[in-house]
Amino acid sequence: MPIVDQLNNCRKFFSSGSTKPYAWRKEQLKKLKAAIENYEAEIYTALYYDLKKSPEECWVTENGLVIAELNNAIKNLKGWMATEKKSTNLLNFPSSSYVLKEPLGVVLIIAPWNYPFNLLITPLVGAIAAGNCVVLKPSEHAAATTGVMKKIIEEAFPPEYILYTEGDGGKLVPEMMKGFAFDHVFFTGSTGIGKEIYKMAAENLTPVTLELGGKSPCIVEEDADIKVAARRIAMTKFSNTGQMCVAPDYVLVHASQKDKLVAGIKTALLDFFGKDALQSDNFGKIINERQFDRLMGYLKDGNILQGGESDKSKLYIAPTLMDGIGLEDKIMKEEIFGPVLPIISFRDKAEAIKIIEANKNPLAFYVFTSSIKKEQAWLNDVAFGGGCINNASLHLTNDQLPFGGRGASGIGNYHGHYSFNTFSHSKAIMKSPTWFDPSMKYPPFTGKLRLFKWFIK
């Protein structure tokens, strides 16, 4: 069946009203949870094949986080759907006001390859909870995980409700977006492709959520706990071999602490992955040869302090630390998205700010300091999507926080209740009684200015 016909079937199903009741939504969330739990072993196998992730890393960064999202949605769905009562201003007395949350309709979710399960299914949870029909487009670059997700979705849901599509995103997504008017498009991926999605969506004035990337800085101040900073930076930077949108992209460390921090990260890498990370069950692989070649090109931009070893046949690049990096080098102009960490020293805040400003509005920002004053100053002086104090990346795992970027790093946010809101329309309602209908509200208005000023202020 042509894809446009399948999309029209989704529209017909949504128009039937079947997806709107609370009981329906909750039941679908439970079905999704049961299906994911049923395929847990296959999810682990697939993610190991695609990205060499261990079951433990899968649970912490992929299916475990999705299960937590589902538990949150199932528990709180009734409250999220509830009518929100609002106060009414004096001008409209004695009317009452409230906000209804209604589903958007048929929404499209496009996911990347780096967290292929999490980044497709987590927004799906919010879309189901909000009462929508959903079209899913997984990444074609994580084939094993895509295959497992196909089983999960197609066994749990009919295609007119949740439609699972496969193929070359560069061809399939334009075909869908040009042939059908979605009610929302949710995209996670690169800024470049995000711009193309935005352009296509604009043709139908389709609202978008764009979860993009950027060069997320990590500040290590002079007064930071260097041992803790080193371990936390190393853990998050080299998780999923650095193929994470909120990984620290580069470190700006106070010059007085650079040597100590480098030594600390080297020690942490040895503790985490051993002398040869290729042999470690806790260190993954690069997704494909194209990404491998791109990352290897960065190693020419500076001095290698640690790592640099590689094996293309195994898509392996060792955890690598670099310095001697210039702001005009390619590594400082593109999101690295791999196991290469530039470490750049600074002597004063103005110097560090200048470096950050070269890539404005990063998706994430991290600062390590023992000073509340410095902490607050950094948060006030740098515009970014979200971040951590004395940690890195883990704000992503808290579904009570909105996750999203700003400017070049994204539009909109999601996770938990924020996902429900993203896939809902807030419908404002004011209800007025008929027993009170004073003539002063009607023309002629001459001579009523003073009265209007009293009511509207």
KACOR-V847697 format. One line per field, one symbol per residue. ss: DSSP state (a for helix, b for strand, c for the rest). phi: phi as a letter, one per 40 degrees, with the letter a starting at -180 (. if undefined). psi: psi as a letter, one per 30 degrees, with the letter a starting at -180 (. if undefined). Layout:
ss = ???
phi = ???
psi = ???
//
This chain:
ss = ccaaaaaaaaaaaaaccccccaaaaaaaaaaaaaaaaacaaaaaaaaaaaacccaaaaaaacaaaaaaaaaaaaaaaaaaaccbbbcccaaacccbbbbbbbbccbbbbbcccccccaaaaaaaaaaaacccbbbbbcccccaaaaaaaaaaaaaacccccbbbbcccaaaaaaaaaaaccccbbbbbccaaaaaaaaaaaacccccbbbbcccccbbbbcccccaaaaaaaaaaaacaaaacccccccbbbbbaaaaaaaaaaaaaaaaaaacccaaacccccccccaaaaaaaaaaccccbbbbcccbbaaacbbccbbbbccccccaaacccccccbbbbbbbccaaaaaaaaaccccbbbbbbbcccaaaaaaaaaaccbbbbbbccccaaaacccccbcccaaabbccbccaaaaaacbbbbbbbbcccccccaaacccccccaaaaaaacc
phi = .dccccccccccccccgccccdccdcccccccccccccbdcccdccccccbfccdccdccbbcccccccccccccbdccccccccbcbccdbdbcbbabbbbcchbbbbbbcccbccdcccccddcccdcgccbbbbccccbcccdcccdccccccbcccbbccbbhcdcbccdccccbacccabbbbiccccdcccccccccbfccbbbbbbhcccbcbccccccccdccccccccbcffgcacbcdcabbbddcbccccdcccdccccccbgcbcccccbbcbccacccdcccccccccacccaggcaaccbfbbcdbbbbgcbcccdcbbbccfacbbcbbcbbacdccdcccccbcfccbabbbabbcccdccccccbcacaaabfaagcdcccccbcbibafccibgaahfcccdcccbbcccbbbbcccbaccccbcccdgbdccccccba
psi = kkeeeeeeeeeeeeffgefekeeeeeeeeeeeeeeeeegeeeeeeefeeeghkleeeeeefcfeeeeeeeeeeeegeeeefkkjkllkleegkhllklkkjklecjlkkklafeieeefeeefeeeeeefglkkkkjlkffieeeeeeeeeeeffeklffejkjllajefeeeeeefffkjlfkkjkkaleeeeeeeeeeefeghkllkjjabljjljkjlegljeeeeeeeeeeeegkhhgikfgkjelkjkkefgeeeeeeeeeeeeeeefafjfefkfgkalkeleeeeeeeffffffakjfkbflljefghkklkkklagklfflefgflkehahkjkjkllfleeeeeeeeffilhlelkkkjlgkeeeeeeeeffkklelalkhlkfffffjgfkkklalbfglkllakbeeeeeeglkjjkkkkklffjikfffllkfkggeeeefeej.
//
